[in-house]
Amino acid sequence: MLFLSFVGLVVFMGLGFIVSGLAKSESTIPPFANLLTLPQFLLGGTFFSVDVFPKWLQPISKALPLTHLNTAMRAVAFEGQSLWEVKNEIGILLLWGVIVYAVAIKVFKWE
């Protein structure tokens, strides 16, 4: 669980870097952050199972990083699976991490 939490932290911290890089002022950060987080909370399987969504929405939901973090955390916490058994979700999260940090490097500026 600790390892999965760390992987999730790294991925979502990268999303934070992207938001802070795109925002022109402090007042524009909340809308950008909500634009990224709200769809993930609603579609990422946090409150509802992805399987109950319409068929056209399920591929979108399954592409979100929070969906894979939720799936891996539930499998480890409630089903007693090992990290090796959730390696696909970890791999997808790591892929998201690479993509997110590649974008963050392009848009983030120290000021």
N, C-alpha and C positions, 0 to 999 in steps of 0.2 A: 504494500500500500504506500509506503514511504517513497519507494522508487517511482511508482506511477504518479504520485503527487508531484515529485520533482520534475518529471518529464512534462506533466501538464503545466507546471509553473513556468518552465522554460519556454514552452510554446506560446502560452498566453502572455508572457512578458514580452515576447517578440511582437505580438499583436499590439501591445501597449507602445512599443517603440515606433511602430508604423503609425499609430494614431497620433503620437506626439510629433512625429515628423511631418505629418500632413496638416496638422492644425497650425493655423497662422497666429492664433492668439489663445490665451487661456479660456476664453469664453466659447471657442469652437471645439474644445476637447470633448465635452459631454455629448454633443450630437454625434460626433465621429465614433465615440466609444459605444454609444447606444446602437448605432448602426451595425456594429460588429457583434455586440454581446446579446442584444435582444433576440435576434433570429436564432442564435445558438441556444439560448435558454429555452426558447419555445420549440425549436425543431431538433435539438440535440438529444432528445430522449431523457431530459432531466426530470420533467414532470409527467410526460406521457410516453408510452412506448412508441418507437418509430414505426412499428408494425401496424398501428391503428391509423396512421396517416394515409391519405389517398395515394394510390399507386404512383402517380406522377410526382408526388412530393418526397417519396421515400428515397430515391437516389440522391436528391439534394440533401436530405437529412443525413444520409449515410456518408456524405462527403465532408461533413463538418468535423473539425477535430474534437469538439466536445462530445460528440456521439461516441467516438472511439475511446475517449477517456472514461466516459460513463460506463460503457460496455466492459472495459477492462476492470474498472474498480468494482463493479457489481460481480463480475465473475470471480475475482479474487476474494472479495469480502463475503459474499453470500454463498458462492458455490465451492469455495475452497480450492479454486484452480491456482496453479503456479504461474509464475511470470512466463515460463516457457509456453504454457498453454494459451496465453494471450499475446503471443509474439506478433501476430498479424496486426493487432490494434497498436501495439508499441511501435511496430515498424511504420505504420501509417502516421502515428504521432511524430515520429522522428522525421519522416518525410515532410510533414507539415512544418516542423521546426526548421528544416533546411530552407524550404520555400519562404517562410515568414522572415527568417533572418537575411535571406538574400534580398528581399524587398526592403527590409528595415535598413540595411546598409545603404541602399540607394536613396531612401527618403529621409533618414534621420540626420539631423544636423545639430552639433553642439553650439549653443549660443549663450 
